[in-house]
Amino acid sequence: MKNKTLHDKLVVFDGLVVSNWDRTIFEDMKAG
């Protein structure tokens, strides 16, 4: 199976993209 074929069959989740993190979220977490 070629890499592209394998990748096309997988469901890929990127936590940063799905959660839509940005700098303000991290600043709020740091501040409490």
Secondary structure by P-SEA (a helix, b strand, c coil): ccaaaaaaacccccccccccccaaaaaaaaac
